[in-house]
Every structure is written in C-alpha cells, then in structure tokens.
C-alpha cells in the first residue's frame, strides 16, 4: 500500500489529520445435520476505516478495498460525510 499517495491526495483535497485503521477477521463455520457435514465455510474479511478533517468537520468512511485507483472515490465519500455534519 502506497500511503504517500493517499496522504498527498487527501492534502490536495483539503483533508487534514487523515487516520486509517485496518480491521480483519477470519471466521470458520461448520454445520452438521444428522451427523453429516451440511456446510463448511471459511470467511476472511478485511475492512479499513478512514477518518479525516475537512473544513473543521470530521468525515469517515469504511471500505473493503484500498486499491490506489479507488482513492478519489473514497476521499470524495469522506468529504461528503464531513459536509453532512451540521453540529
């Protein structure tokens, strides 16, 4: 992950104090029915919580992907969320 590109893109859009938290979980599920395996599932989920200050208001967004080509979309959503804050 090229965090420098994220930081530069945020600063160019007027976002300060950018914070990125990564969360992950792995869940294994096994179901039995009448003594036989009915289903077996392994889920590996990773999310990122991104927060930033835009014109004195904090915006945040949670995403499941942090690809560089998604930087504009993610930062636009963060700005929209910050602008929605009224108090």
NUDORO-314784 format. One record per atom (N, C-alpha, C, O): residue number from 1; atom name; x, y, z. Coordinates in Angstrom, 2 decimals, padded with zeros to 5 digits. Layout:
BEGIN
@pos:NUM; site:CA; c1:X; c2:Y; c3:Z $
...
END
This chain:
BEGIN
@pos:1; site:N; c1:000.85; c2:-001.17; c3:000.00 $
@pos:1; site:CA; c1:000.00; c2:000.00; c3:000.00 $
@pos:1; site:C; c1:000.90; c2:001.23; c3:000.00 $
@pos:1; site:O; c1:001.80; c2:001.36; c3:000.83 $
@pos:2; site:N; c1:000.65; c2:002.13; c3:-000.92 $
@pos:2; site:CA; c1:001.42; c2:003.36; c3:-001.01 $
@pos:2; site:C; c1:000.68; c2:004.46; c3:-000.24 $
@pos:2; site:O; c1:-000.14; c2:005.19; c3:-000.80 $
@pos:3; site:N; c1:000.98; c2:004.56; c3:001.04 $
@pos:3; site:CA; c1:000.30; c2:005.53; c3:001.91 $
@pos:3; site:C; c1:000.62; c2:006.97; c3:001.52 $
@pos:3; site:O; c1:-000.18; c2:007.87; c3:001.76 $
@pos:4; site:N; c1:001.78; c2:007.18; c3:000.91 $
@pos:4; site:CA; c1:002.16; c2:008.53; c3:000.50 $
@pos:4; site:C; c1:001.18; c2:009.07; c3:-000.55 $
@pos:4; site:O; c1:000.83; c2:010.25; c3:-000.53 $
@pos:5; site:N; c1:000.73; c2:008.21; c3:-001.47 $
@pos:5; site:CA; c1:-000.26; c2:008.64; c3:-002.47 $
@pos:5; site:C; c1:-001.58; c2:009.01; c3:-001.80 $
@pos:5; site:O; c1:-002.23; c2:009.99; c3:-002.18 $
@pos:6; site:N; c1:-001.99; c2:008.21; c3:-000.79 $
@pos:6; site:CA; c1:-003.23; c2:008.53; c3:-000.06 $
@pos:6; site:C; c1:-003.10; c2:009.87; c3:000.64 $
@pos:6; site:O; c1:-004.01; c2:010.70; c3:000.60 $
@pos:7; site:N; c1:-001.95; c2:010.08; c3:001.29 $
@pos:7; site:CA; c1:-001.73; c2:011.33; c3:002.03 $
@pos:7; site:C; c1:-001.72; c2:012.52; c3:001.09 $
@pos:7; site:O; c1:-002.36; c2:013.54; c3:001.38 $
@pos:8; site:N; c1:-001.01; c2:012.42; c3:-000.03 $
@pos:8; site:CA; c1:-000.95; c2:013.52; c3:-000.99 $
@pos:8; site:C; c1:-002.32; c2:013.83; c3:-001.57 $
@pos:8; site:O; c1:-002.69; c2:015.00; c3:-001.71 $
@pos:9; site:N; c1:-003.08; c2:012.80; c3:-001.91 $
@pos:9; site:CA; c1:-004.42; c2:013.01; c3:-002.47 $
@pos:9; site:C; c1:-005.34; c2:013.68; c3:-001.45 $
@pos:9; site:O; c1:-006.14; c2:014.54; c3:-001.81 $
@pos:10; site:N; c1:-005.22; c2:013.30; c3:-000.19 $
@pos:10; site:CA; c1:-006.04; c2:013.90; c3:000.86 $
@pos:10; site:C; c1:-005.69; c2:015.38; c3:001.04 $
@pos:10; site:O; c1:-006.59; c2:016.22; c3:001.13 $
@pos:11; site:N; c1:-004.42; c2:015.69; c3:001.10 $
@pos:11; site:CA; c1:-003.98; c2:017.07; c3:001.28 $
@pos:11; site:C; c1:-004.44; c2:017.93; c3:000.09 $
@pos:11; site:O; c1:-004.87; c2:019.07; c3:000.29 $
@pos:12; site:N; c1:-004.35; c2:017.41; c3:-001.13 $
@pos:12; site:CA; c1:-004.78; c2:018.15; c3:-002.32 $
@pos:12; site:C; c1:-006.27; c2:018.48; c3:-002.27 $
@pos:12; site:O; c1:-006.70; c2:019.47; c3:-002.85 $
@pos:13; site:N; c1:-007.05; c2:017.66; c3:-001.59 $
@pos:13; site:CA; c1:-008.49; c2:017.87; c3:-001.50 $
@pos:13; site:C; c1:-008.89; c2:018.66; c3:-000.25 $
@pos:13; site:O; c1:-010.08; c2:018.87; c3:000.00 $
@pos:14; site:N; c1:-007.91; c2:019.09; c3:000.54 $
@pos:14; site:CA; c1:-008.20; c2:019.89; c3:001.72 $
@pos:14; site:C; c1:-008.50; c2:019.08; c3:002.97 $
@pos:14; site:O; c1:-009.06; c2:019.60; c3:003.94 $
@pos:15; site:N; c1:-008.13; c2:017.80; c3:002.96 $
@pos:15; site:CA; c1:-008.36; c2:016.93; c3:004.12 $
@pos:15; site:C; c1:-007.10; c2:016.94; c3:004.97 $
@pos:15; site:O; c1:-005.99; c2:016.78; c3:004.46 $
@pos:16; site:N; c1:-007.28; c2:017.12; c3:006.27 $
@pos:16; site:CA; c1:-006.13; c2:017.06; c3:007.18 $
@pos:16; site:C; c1:-006.36; c2:015.96; c3:008.20 $
@pos:16; site:O; c1:-007.46; c2:015.41; c3:008.32 $
@pos:17; site:N; c1:-005.32; c2:015.64; c3:008.93 $
@pos:17; site:CA; c1:-005.40; c2:014.66; c3:010.02 $
@pos:17; site:C; c1:-006.03; c2:013.34; c3:009.57 $
@pos:17; site:O; c1:-006.96; c2:012.84; c3:010.20 $
@pos:18; site:N; c1:-005.52; c2:012.79; c3:008.49 $
@pos:18; site:CA; c1:-006.03; c2:011.53; c3:007.95 $
@pos:18; site:C; c1:-005.63; c2:010.37; c3:008.86 $
@pos:18; site:O; c1:-004.47; c2:010.25; c3:009.26 $
@pos:19; site:N; c1:-006.60; c2:009.52; c3:009.18 $
@pos:19; site:CA; c1:-006.37; c2:008.34; c3:010.02 $
@pos:19; site:C; c1:-006.94; c2:007.14; c3:009.31 $
@pos:19; site:O; c1:-008.08; c2:007.17; c3:008.83 $
@pos:20; site:N; c1:-006.16; c2:006.05; c3:009.22 $
@pos:20; site:CA; c1:-006.61; c2:004.82; c3:008.58 $
@pos:20; site:C; c1:-006.42; c2:003.67; c3:009.57 $
@pos:20; site:O; c1:-005.32; c2:003.43; c3:010.05 $
@pos:21; site:N; c1:-007.52; c2:002.98; c3:009.87 $
@pos:21; site:CA; c1:-007.48; c2:001.81; c3:010.75 $
@pos:21; site:C; c1:-007.86; c2:000.59; c3:009.94 $
@pos:21; site:O; c1:-008.85; c2:000.59; c3:009.21 $
@pos:22; site:N; c1:-007.07; c2:-000.46; c3:010.06 $
@pos:22; site:CA; c1:-007.34; c2:-001.71; c3:009.36 $
@pos:22; site:C; c1:-007.89; c2:-002.73; c3:010.35 $
@pos:22; site:O; c1:-007.34; c2:-002.92; c3:011.44 $
@pos:23; site:N; c1:-008.97; c2:-003.39; c3:009.97 $
@pos:23; site:CA; c1:-009.57; c2:-004.41; c3:010.80 $
@pos:23; site:C; c1:-009.74; c2:-005.68; c3:009.98 $
@pos:23; site:O; c1:-010.06; c2:-005.63; c3:008.79 $
@pos:24; site:N; c1:-009.52; c2:-006.81; c3:010.61 $
@pos:24; site:CA; c1:-009.68; c2:-008.07; c3:009.91 $
@pos:24; site:C; c1:-010.24; c2:-009.14; c3:010.82 $
@pos:24; site:O; c1:-010.07; c2:-009.11; c3:012.04 $
@pos:25; site:N; c1:-010.91; c2:-010.07; c3:010.20 $
@pos:25; site:CA; c1:-011.43; c2:-011.20; c3:010.96 $
@pos:25; site:C; c1:-011.45; c2:-012.44; c3:010.07 $
@pos:25; site:O; c1:-011.58; c2:-012.34; c3:008.85 $
@pos:26; site:N; c1:-011.32; c2:-013.57; c3:010.70 $
@pos:26; site:CA; c1:-011.40; c2:-014.85; c3:009.99 $
@pos:26; site:C; c1:-012.39; c2:-015.70; c3:010.75 $
@pos:26; site:O; c1:-012.24; c2:-015.93; c3:011.95 $
@pos:27; site:N; c1:-013.40; c2:-016.16; c3:010.05 $
@pos:27; site:CA; c1:-014.46; c2:-016.95; c3:010.68 $
@pos:27; site:C; c1:-014.54; c2:-018.30; c3:009.98 $
@pos:27; site:O; c1:-014.57; c2:-018.39; c3:008.76 $
@pos:28; site:N; c1:-014.59; c2:-019.34; c3:010.79 $
@pos:28; site:CA; c1:-014.79; c2:-020.69; c3:010.28 $
@pos:28; site:C; c1:-016.12; c2:-021.19; c3:010.80 $
@pos:28; site:O; c1:-016.38; c2:-021.15; c3:012.00 $
@pos:29; site:N; c1:-016.95; c2:-021.66; c3:009.89 $
@pos:29; site:CA; c1:-018.28; c2:-022.13; c3:010.26 $
@pos:29; site:C; c1:-018.47; c2:-023.56; c3:009.76 $
@pos:29; site:O; c1:-018.19; c2:-023.87; c3:008.61 $
@pos:30; site:N; c1:-018.94; c2:-024.41; c3:010.65 $
@pos:30; site:CA; c1:-019.20; c2:-025.81; c3:010.31 $
@pos:30; site:C; c1:-020.60; c2:-026.16; c3:010.77 $
@pos:30; site:O; c1:-020.93; c2:-025.98; c3:011.95 $
@pos:31; site:N; c1:-021.42; c2:-026.66; c3:009.87 $
@pos:31; site:CA; c1:-022.78; c2:-027.06; c3:010.22 $
@pos:31; site:C; c1:-022.93; c2:-028.56; c3:010.03 $
@pos:31; site:O; c1:-022.52; c2:-029.14; c3:009.03 $
@pos:32; site:N; c1:-023.52; c2:-029.16; c3:011.02 $
@pos:32; site:CA; c1:-023.81; c2:-030.60; c3:010.96 $
@pos:32; site:C; c1:-025.31; c2:-030.81; c3:010.92 $
@pos:32; site:O; c1:-026.07; c2:-030.12; c3:011.59 $
@pos:33; site:N; c1:-025.72; c2:-031.78; c3:010.12 $
@pos:33; site:CA; c1:-027.12; c2:-032.16; c3:010.06 $
@pos:33; site:C; c1:-027.19; c2:-033.67; c3:010.06 $
@pos:33; site:O; c1:-026.68; c2:-034.33; c3:009.16 $
@pos:34; site:N; c1:-027.84; c2:-034.21; c3:011.08 $
@pos:34; site:CA; c1:-027.98; c2:-035.65; c3:011.25 $
@pos:34; site:C; c1:-026.63; c2:-036.37; c3:011.17 $
@pos:34; site:O; c1:-026.51; c2:-037.43; c3:010.56 $
@pos:35; site:N; c1:-025.63; c2:-035.77; c3:011.81 $
@pos:35; site:CA; c1:-024.32; c2:-036.40; c3:011.90 $
@pos:35; site:C; c1:-023.43; c2:-036.21; c3:010.68 $
@pos:35; site:O; c1:-022.30; c2:-036.70; c3:010.68 $
@pos:36; site:N; c1:-023.90; c2:-035.53; c3:009.66 $
@pos:36; site:CA; c1:-023.11; c2:-035.28; c3:008.45 $
@pos:36; site:C; c1:-022.83; c2:-033.79; c3:008.31 $
@pos:36; site:O; c1:-023.61; c2:-032.94; c3:008.75 $
@pos:37; site:N; c1:-021.70; c2:-033.49; c3:007.68 $
@pos:37; site:CA; c1:-021.36; c2:-032.09; c3:007.44 $
@pos:37; site:C; c1:-022.33; c2:-031.53; c3:006.39 $
@pos:37; site:O; c1:-022.38; c2:-032.01; c3:005.26 $
@pos:38; site:N; c1:-023.07; c2:-030.52; c3:006.80 $
@pos:38; site:CA; c1:-024.04; c2:-029.87; c3:005.90 $
@pos:38; site:C; c1:-023.39; c2:-028.72; c3:005.14 $
@pos:38; site:O; c1:-023.66; c2:-028.52; c3:003.96 $
@pos:39; site:N; c1:-022.52; c2:-027.97; c3:005.83 $
@pos:39; site:CA; c1:-021.79; c2:-026.89; c3:005.16 $
@pos:39; site:C; c1:-020.53; c2:-026.56; c3:005.95 $
@pos:39; site:O; c1:-020.46; c2:-026.74; c3:007.17 $
@pos:40; site:N; c1:-019.56; c2:-026.08; c3:005.22 $
@pos:40; site:CA; c1:-018.29; c2:-025.67; c3:005.81 $
@pos:40; site:C; c1:-017.86; c2:-024.39; c3:005.10 $
@pos:40; site:O; c1:-017.73; c2:-024.38; c3:003.87 $
@pos:41; site:N; c1:-017.66; c2:-023.32; c3:005.87 $
@pos:41; site:CA; c1:-017.34; c2:-022.01; c3:005.29 $
@pos:41; site:C; c1:-016.18; c2:-021.38; c3:006.04 $
@pos:41; site:O; c1:-016.12; c2:-021.39; c3:007.27 $
@pos:42; site:N; c1:-015.25; c2:-020.82; c3:005.27 $
@pos:42; site:CA; c1:-014.18; c2:-020.01; c3:005.85 $
@pos:42; site:C; c1:-014.31; c2:-018.62; c3:005.25 $
@pos:42; site:O; c1:-014.31; c2:-018.46; c3:004.03 $
@pos:43; site:N; c1:-014.43; c2:-017.61; c3:006.11 $
@pos:43; site:CA; c1:-014.58; c2:-016.23; c3:005.67 $
@pos:43; site:C; c1:-013.42; c2:-015.41; c3:006.20 $
@pos:43; site:O; c1:-013.15; c2:-015.39; c3:007.40 $
@pos:44; site:N; c1:-012.73; c2:-014.75; c3:005.30 $
@pos:44; site:CA; c1:-011.62; c2:-013.88; c3:005.66 $
@pos:44; site:C; c1:-011.99; c2:-012.48; c3:005.22 $
@pos:44; site:O; c1:-011.98; c2:-012.18; c3:004.02 $
@pos:45; site:N; c1:-012.33; c2:-011.61; c3:006.17 $
@pos:45; site:CA; c1:-012.84; c2:-010.28; c3:005.86 $
@pos:45; site:C; c1:-011.88; c2:-009.21; c3:006.39 $
@pos:45; site:O; c1:-011.39; c2:-009.30; c3:007.52 $
@pos:46; site:N; c1:-011.61; c2:-008.20; c3:005.55 $
@pos:46; site:CA; c1:-010.74; c2:-007.11; c3:005.95 $
@pos:46; site:C; c1:-011.43; c2:-005.80; c3:005.57 $
@pos:46; site:O; c1:-011.94; c2:-005.66; c3:004.46 $
@pos:47; site:N; c1:-011.45; c2:-004.85; c3:006.50 $
@pos:47; site:CA; c1:-012.03; c2:-003.54; c3:006.22 $
@pos:47; site:C; c1:-011.08; c2:-002.45; c3:006.70 $
@pos:47; site:O; c1:-010.22; c2:-002.68; c3:007.56 $
@pos:48; site:N; c1:-011.25; c2:-001.27; c3:006.14 $
@pos:48; site:CA; c1:-010.48; c2:-000.11; c3:006.54 $
@pos:48; site:C; c1:-011.43; c2:001.01; c3:006.90 $
@pos:48; site:O; c1:-012.38; c2:001.30; c3:006.17 $
@pos:49; site:N; c1:-011.18; c2:001.63; c3:008.03 $
@pos:49; site:CA; c1:-011.94; c2:002.79; c3:008.48 $
@pos:49; site:C; c1:-011.05; c2:004.01; c3:008.27 $
@pos:49; site:O; c1:-009.95; c2:004.08; c3:008.81 $
@pos:50; site:N; c1:-011.53; c2:004.96; c3:007.48 $
@pos:50; site:CA; c1:-010.75; c2:006.14; c3:007.14 $
@pos:50; site:C; c1:-011.46; c2:007.37; c3:007.70 $
@pos:50; site:O; c1:-012.65; c2:007.58; c3:007.45 $
@pos:51; site:N; c1:-010.72; c2:008.16; c3:008.44 $
@pos:51; site:CA; c1:-011.26; c2:009.39; c3:009.04 $
@pos:51; site:C; c1:-010.35; c2:010.55; c3:008.66 $
@pos:51; site:O; c1:-009.14; c2:010.39; c3:008.50 $
@pos:52; site:N; c1:-010.96; c2:011.72; c3:008.51 $
@pos:52; site:CA; c1:-010.18; c2:012.91; c3:008.20 $
@pos:52; site:C; c1:-010.97; c2:014.16; c3:008.52 $
@pos:52; site:O; c1:-012.20; c2:014.13; c3:008.63 $
@pos:53; site:N; c1:-010.25; c2:015.25; c3:008.68 $
@pos:53; site:CA; c1:-010.87; c2:016.54; c3:008.96 $
@pos:53; site:C; c1:-010.94; c2:017.33; c3:007.66 $
@pos:53; site:O; c1:-009.93; c2:017.52; c3:006.98 $
@pos:54; site:N; c1:-012.15; c2:017.80; c3:007.34 $
@pos:54; site:CA; c1:-012.37; c2:018.60; c3:006.14 $
@pos:54; site:C; c1:-013.11; c2:019.87; c3:006.56 $
@pos:54; site:O; c1:-014.26; c2:019.80; c3:006.99 $
@pos:55; site:N; c1:-012.47; c2:021.02; c3:006.43 $
@pos:55; site:CA; c1:-013.02; c2:022.32; c3:006.84 $
@pos:55; site:C; c1:-013.55; c2:022.27; c3:008.28 $
@pos:55; site:O; c1:-014.65; c2:022.75; c3:008.57 $
@pos:56; site:N; c1:-012.77; c2:021.69; c3:009.17 $
@pos:56; site:CA; c1:-013.11; c2:021.66; c3:010.58 $
@pos:56; site:C; c1:-014.12; c2:020.59; c3:010.99 $
@pos:56; site:O; c1:-014.50; c2:020.52; c3:012.16 $
@pos:57; site:N; c1:-014.55; c2:019.78; c3:010.05 $
@pos:57; site:CA; c1:-015.52; c2:018.72; c3:010.35 $
@pos:57; site:C; c1:-014.91; c2:017.37; c3:010.05 $
@pos:57; site:O; c1:-014.19; c2:017.20; c3:009.07 $
@pos:58; site:N; c1:-015.21; c2:016.41; c3:010.90 $
@pos:58; site:CA; c1:-014.66; c2:015.08; c3:010.69 $
@pos:58; site:C; c1:-015.60; c2:014.23; c3:009.85 $
@pos:58; site:O; c1:-016.79; c2:014.11; c3:010.15 $
@pos:59; site:N; c1:-015.05; c2:013.66; c3:008.80 $
@pos:59; site:CA; c1:-015.78; c2:012.72; c3:007.98 $
@pos:59; site:C; c1:-015.14; c2:011.35; c3:008.11 $
@pos:59; site:O; c1:-013.96; c2:011.23; c3:008.43 $
@pos:60; site:N; c1:-015.93; c2:010.33; c3:007.86 $
@pos:60; site:CA; c1:-015.38; c2:008.99; c3:007.92 $
@pos:60; site:C; c1:-016.06; c2:008.10; c3:006.88 $
@pos:60; site:O; c1:-017.18; c2:008.38; c3:006.44 $
@pos:61; site:N; c1:-015.36; c2:007.06; c3:006.51 $
@pos:61; site:CA; c1:-015.88; c2:006.09; c3:005.55 $
@pos:61; site:C; c1:-015.23; c2:004.75; c3:005.84 $
@pos:61; site:O; c1:-014.08; c2:004.69; c3:006.26 $
@pos:62; site:N; c1:-015.98; c2:003.66; c3:005.63 $
@pos:62; site:CA; c1:-015.46; c2:002.31; c3:005.81 $
@pos:62; site:C; c1:-015.50; c2:001.62; c3:004.47 $
@pos:62; site:O; c1:-016.52; c2:001.62; c3:003.78 $
@pos:63; site:N; c1:-014.37; c2:001.01; c3:004.09 $
@pos:63; site:CA; c1:-014.27; c2:000.35; c3:002.79 $
@pos:63; site:C; c1:-013.70; c2:-001.05; c3:002.96 $
@pos:63; site:O; c1:-013.06; c2:-001.36; c3:003.96 $
@pos:64; site:N; c1:-013.95; c2:-001.90; c3:001.96 $
@pos:64; site:CA; c1:-013.42; c2:-003.25; c3:001.96 $
@pos:64; site:C; c1:-012.24; c2:-003.40; c3:001.02 $
@pos:64; site:O; c1:-011.66; c2:-004.49; c3:000.92 $
@pos:65; site:N; c1:-011.87; c2:-002.33; c3:000.33 $
@pos:65; site:CA; c1:-010.75; c2:-002.37; c3:-000.60 $
@pos:65; site:C; c1:-010.00; c2:-001.06; c3:-000.52 $
@pos:65; site:O; c1:-010.60; c2:000.01; c3:-000.39 $
@pos:66; site:N; c1:-008.68; c2:-001.14; c3:-000.60 $
@pos:66; site:CA; c1:-007.85; c2:000.07; c3:-000.53 $
@pos:66; site:C; c1:-006.95; c2:000.16; c3:-001.76 $
@pos:66; site:O; c1:-005.77; c2:000.46; c3:-001.65 $
@pos:67; site:N; c1:-007.52; c2:-000.09; c3:-002.93 $
@pos:67; site:CA; c1:-006.74; c2:-000.01; c3:-004.17 $
@pos:67; site:C; c1:-006.49; c2:001.46; c3:-004.52 $
@pos:67; site:O; c1:-007.32; c2:002.32; c3:-004.24 $
@pos:68; site:N; c1:-005.36; c2:001.71; c3:-005.12 $
@pos:68; site:CA; c1:-004.98; c2:003.09; c3:-005.42 $
@pos:68; site:C; c1:-005.95; c2:003.76; c3:-006.39 $
@pos:68; site:O; c1:-006.13; c2:004.97; c3:-006.32 $
@pos:69; site:N; c1:-006.57; c2:003.00; c3:-007.29 $
@pos:69; site:CA; c1:-007.50; c2:003.62; c3:-008.24 $
@pos:69; site:C; c1:-008.81; c2:004.02; c3:-007.57 $
@pos:69; site:O; c1:-009.64; c2:004.67; c3:-008.20 $
@pos:70; site:N; c1:-009.01; c2:003.63; c3:-006.31 $
@pos:70; site:CA; c1:-010.21; c2:003.99; c3:-005.57 $
@pos:70; site:C; c1:-010.01; c2:005.22; c3:-004.68 $
@pos:70; site:O; c1:-010.95; c2:005.64; c3:-004.00 $
@pos:71; site:N; c1:-008.82; c2:005.78; c3:-004.67 $
@pos:71; site:CA; c1:-008.52; c2:006.93; c3:-003.82 $
@pos:71; site:C; c1:-009.52; c2:008.07; c3:-004.04 $
@pos:71; site:O; c1:-010.07; c2:008.59; c3:-003.06 $
@pos:72; site:N; c1:-009.77; c2:008.49; c3:-005.29 $
@pos:72; site:CA; c1:-010.71; c2:009.62; c3:-005.48 $
@pos:72; site:C; c1:-012.10; c2:009.33; c3:-004.94 $
@pos:72; site:O; c1:-012.70; c2:010.19; c3:-004.30 $
@pos:73; site:N; c1:-012.62; c2:008.14; c3:-005.18 $
@pos:73; site:CA; c1:-013.96; c2:007.78; c3:-004.70 $
@pos:73; site:C; c1:-014.03; c2:007.79; c3:-003.19 $
@pos:73; site:O; c1:-014.97; c2:008.34; c3:-002.61 $
@pos:74; site:N; c1:-013.04; c2:007.20; c3:-002.53 $
@pos:74; site:CA; c1:-013.04; c2:007.11; c3:-001.07 $
@pos:74; site:C; c1:-012.93; c2:008.49; c3:-000.44 $
@pos:74; site:O; c1:-013.66; c2:008.80; c3:000.51 $
@pos:75; site:N; c1:-012.03; c2:009.32; c3:-000.95 $
@pos:75; site:CA; c1:-011.87; c2:010.65; c3:-000.38 $
@pos:75; site:C; c1:-013.08; c2:011.54; c3:-000.67 $
@pos:75; site:O; c1:-013.44; c2:012.38; c3:000.15 $
@pos:76; site:N; c1:-013.72; c2:011.36; c3:-001.83 $
@pos:76; site:CA; c1:-014.95; c2:012.09; c3:-002.13 $
@pos:76; site:C; c1:-016.05; c2:011.71; c3:-001.12 $
@pos:76; site:O; c1:-016.77; c2:012.59; c3:-000.64 $
@pos:77; site:N; c1:-016.17; c2:010.43; c3:-000.81 $
@pos:77; site:CA; c1:-017.17; c2:009.99; c3:000.17 $
@pos:77; site:C; c1:-016.86; c2:010.56; c3:001.55 $
@pos:77; site:O; c1:-017.77; c2:010.95; c3:002.28 $
@pos:78; site:N; c1:-015.59; c2:010.61; c3:001.92 $
@pos:78; site:CA; c1:-015.20; c2:011.18; c3:003.22 $
@pos:78; site:C; c1:-015.59; c2:012.65; c3:003.27 $
@pos:78; site:O; c1:-016.12; c2:013.11; c3:004.28 $
@pos:79; site:N; c1:-015.34; c2:013.40; c3:002.20 $
@pos:79; site:CA; c1:-015.68; c2:014.82; c3:002.15 $
@pos:79; site:C; c1:-017.20; c2:015.00; c3:002.24 $
@pos:79; site:O; c1:-017.67; c2:015.87; c3:002.97 $
@pos:80; site:N; c1:-017.96; c2:014.21; c3:001.51 $
@pos:80; site:CA; c1:-019.42; c2:014.30; c3:001.57 $
@pos:80; site:C; c1:-019.94; c2:014.05; c3:002.98 $
@pos:80; site:O; c1:-020.85; c2:014.73; c3:003.45 $
@pos:81; site:N; c1:-019.35; c2:013.07; c3:003.66 $
@pos:81; site:CA; c1:-019.77; c2:012.78; c3:005.04 $
@pos:81; site:C; c1:-019.42; c2:013.92; c3:005.97 $
@pos:81; site:O; c1:-020.19; c2:014.26; c3:006.86 $
@pos:82; site:N; c1:-018.26; c2:014.53; c3:005.77 $
@pos:82; site:CA; c1:-017.87; c2:015.67; c3:006.61 $
@pos:82; site:C; c1:-018.80; c2:016.86; c3:006.37 $
@pos:82; site:O; c1:-019.16; c2:017.56; c3:007.32 $
@pos:83; site:N; c1:-019.19; c2:017.09; c3:005.13 $
@pos:83; site:CA; c1:-020.06; c2:018.21; c3:004.79 $
@pos:83; site:C; c1:-021.48; c2:018.00; c3:005.35 $
@pos:83; site:O; c1:-022.21; c2:018.96; c3:005.56 $
@pos:84; site:N; c1:-021.86; c2:016.75; c3:005.58 $
@pos:84; site:CA; c1:-023.20; c2:016.46; c3:006.12 $
@pos:84; site:C; c1:-023.31; c2:016.76; c3:007.60 $
@pos:84; site:O; c1:-024.42; c2:016.85; c3:008.14 $
@pos:85; site:N; c1:-022.17; c2:016.94; c3:008.27 $
@pos:85; site:CA; c1:-022.18; c2:017.25; c3:009.71 $
@pos:85; site:C; c1:-022.69; c2:018.67; c3:009.89 $
@pos:85; site:O; c1:-022.18; c2:019.61; c3:009.28 $
@pos:86; site:N; c1:-023.70; c2:018.83; c3:010.73 $
@pos:86; site:CA; c1:-024.30; c2:020.15; c3:010.94 $
@pos:86; site:C; c1:-024.03; c2:020.72; c3:012.34 $
@pos:86; site:O; c1:-024.33; c2:021.89; c3:012.59 $
@pos:87; site:N; c1:-023.48; c2:019.93; c3:013.23 $
@pos:87; site:CA; c1:-023.21; c2:020.47; c3:014.57 $
@pos:87; site:C; c1:-021.81; c2:020.15; c3:015.01 $
@pos:87; site:O; c1:-021.40; c2:020.52; c3:016.11 $
END
